Structures are given as C-alpha cells and as structure tokens.
C-alpha cells in the first residue's frame, strides 16, 4: 500500500479561483489547550483539556493579488471565506481522493516578500480562523466553529454536552 500524494490543488477566496497562483498552503494545526494538574494522591501530573488553541491558515500566492490587499483590516472576525481543494492520489490503486477545507476568519498578516524584476513575487498570507471544516470525498470528518463552541470529529460533537450545560 502506497500513501496518497497531493497531485494538485486550488484555493478559492470569496469564490474567486486562484488556480495557477496558489503556490503552497498549510492547513491549520489542531491543538488542544491544556494545563498540567497534579492533585494529592496522584502519581504524577496529567494534562487537563481546556478547549482548542487558536486556528491559523498560512498560504502563499504568486503574482499580485489586489483582492487580498483589500481584505486587510476586515472588521468582522469571520469576514473572509476561503476554500482549499486538494486531489490526493495513490500510485498503487490510482484512486483520487478529494479533500476540501472550508474556512472563515480574517487575514492577520500579509508578507509581500521582495520585488525584483524577473524574479518570482510570492506573498505569504496568514489568516486567523474562527471556522474550519474538513471534507473528504463529500463526508465531513471535522468541523470547528470557535464562536459557536462546536467541535465535531468523525460525526461526534465533542462539545454538545458543554453547550447544553450552559444553555447554548
């Protein structure tokens, strides 16, 4: 069995395709915020779960992208919609797996790199996310809505009982 490799990808920003311009992207790291606790009688400390760490999406574009410039300073915390599409293929079976990432947030940093005639003009964008959904072959495998307190993994809403306990 061989691993499925990313064969191609695209990025949509507010529905506008960046096919041919998207150079690289880094999906958000999913990390739990924890604190160490050792109570009386315990042999050692354990990590207590306190929710999730902030979600950040990093991506790189070639060329000039005025749409990104115009979104800097967006007032709404979830005012920018991004959608990344990836085609993963394993060379042993040849089957293609479609992976889609749907994200909302606002741009935190725009690094426009260096300008030099004849050289590539890459810009790196960091987007702070409030919403993240990962879909594989049309099936949602993870959904995180930081504002609504939703954390669904493999169809299980990990925070449903907490929301219910606070009347949300």
C-alpha positions in Angstrom: 0.0 0.0 0.0 1.4 3.4 -1.0 0.5 6.7 0.5 -1.8 9.1 -1.4 0.2 12.1 -2.5 -1.1 15.6 -3.2 -1.2 15.7 -7.0 -2.8 19.1 -7.4 -4.8 21.8 -5.5 -6.7 25.0 -5.8 -7.7 27.8 -3.5 -10.9 30.0 -3.6 -11.0 33.3 -1.8 -14.6 34.5 -1.6 -15.4 32.3 -4.5 -12.6 33.6 -6.7 -10.3 30.8 -8.0 -6.6 31.2 -7.5 -5.7 28.3 -9.8 -2.2 28.9 -11.2 -1.5 31.4 -8.4 -1.7 29.3 -5.2 1.8 28.0 -4.5 1.6 26.5 -1.1 -0.8 26.2 1.8 -0.5 25.0 5.4 -3.8 23.7 6.9 -4.4 24.8 10.5 -2.8 22.8 13.2 -5.5 21.3 15.5 -4.1 21.6 19.1 -5.8 21.3 22.4 -5.1 23.9 25.1 -4.1 22.1 28.2 -2.8 22.8 31.7 -0.8 20.5 33.9 -2.5 19.3 37.1 -1.3 17.0 39.9 -3.6 16.6 42.8 -3.0 14.8 46.1 -2.6 11.1 45.8 -1.7 11.2 42.1 1.5 9.6 41.0 2.3 12.4 38.5 0.7 15.3 36.6 -1.9 14.9 33.8 -2.9 17.4 31.1 -6.4 18.9 31.6 -8.2 19.8 28.4 -9.2 23.5 28.2 -10.5 23.6 24.6 -8.6 24.3 21.5 -5.7 26.6 20.6 -6.2 29.3 18.0 -6.5 28.2 14.4 -4.2 29.7 11.7 -4.2 29.1 8.0 -1.0 30.0 6.1 -0.9 30.3 2.3 1.4 31.5 -0.4 0.4 33.2 -3.7 2.5 34.0 -6.7 2.0 37.3 -8.6 0.0 40.2 -7.4 -3.4 39.8 -5.7 -5.3 43.0 -5.0 -8.2 41.1 -3.5 -6.1 40.1 -0.5 -4.9 43.7 0.0 -8.5 44.9 0.0 -9.4 42.4 2.8 -6.7 43.5 5.2 -8.2 45.1 8.3 -11.5 43.3 7.8 -13.7 44.3 10.7 -15.7 41.1 11.0 -13.8 38.3 12.8 -15.2 35.8 10.3 -15.4 38.1 7.3 -13.2 36.2 4.9 -14.2 32.9 3.3 -11.5 30.5 2.0 -11.9 27.1 0.4 -9.0 24.9 -0.5 -9.4 21.8 -2.7 -6.8 19.0 -3.0 -6.6 15.9 -5.1 -4.7 13.1 -3.4 -3.8 10.0 -5.4 -2.1 6.7 -4.5 0.1 5.3 -7.3 -0.7 1.7 -6.3 -4.5 1.9 -6.9 -4.8 5.1 -8.8 -7.9 6.3 -7.0 -8.2 10.0 -6.4 -9.4 11.3 -3.1 -10.9 14.8 -3.0 -10.1 16.8 0.2 -11.8 20.1 0.8 -11.1 22.7 3.5 -13.7 25.4 4.2 -12.5 28.2 6.4 -13.7 31.6 7.7 -11.7 34.2 9.5 -9.7 37.3 8.7 -6.2 38.0 7.5 -3.7 38.6 10.2 -0.5 39.1 8.2 0.4 39.9 4.6 4.0 39.5 3.8 4.6 40.7 0.2 8.2 39.5 0.1 10.7 41.1 -2.2 10.2 42.7 -5.6 12.9 42.2 -8.1 12.3 42.4 -11.9 12.4 38.9 -13.4 12.1 37.1 -10.1 9.1 35.5 -8.5 6.9 37.7 -6.4 5.5 35.5 -3.8 3.4 36.8 -1.0 2.6 34.9 2.2 -0.7 35.4 4.0 -1.6 34.3 7.5 -5.4 34.1 8.2 -6.7 33.7 11.8 -9.6 31.4 11.6 -12.9 31.2 13.5 -14.3 28.3 11.5 -12.8 25.2 9.9 -14.4 22.2 8.1 -12.6 19.3 6.5 -14.4 17.2 4.0 -13.1 14.0 2.4 -14.9 12.6 -0.6 -18.0 14.6 0.4 -18.0 13.4 4.0 -17.3 15.9 6.8 -14.6 14.5 9.1 -14.0 17.6 11.2 -15.9 20.8 11.9 -14.8 23.5 14.3 -16.8 26.7 15.0 -14.9 28.6 17.6 -17.6 31.2 18.0 -20.5 28.7 18.4 -18.4 26.3 20.5 -18.8 23.4 18.0 -16.1 20.7 17.8 -17.2 17.7 15.6 -14.8 14.9 14.9 -15.8 11.8 13.0 -19.5 12.8 13.4 -19.3 13.2 17.2 -19.9 16.6 18.6 -17.3 16.7 21.4 -18.8 19.9 23.0 -22.5 19.2 22.7 -22.8 18.4 26.4 -20.9 21.5 27.4 -23.1 23.8 25.2 -26.2 22.2 26.7 -24.9 22.7 30.2 -24.6 26.4 29.7 -27.8 26.8 27.8 -26.2 27.5 24.4 
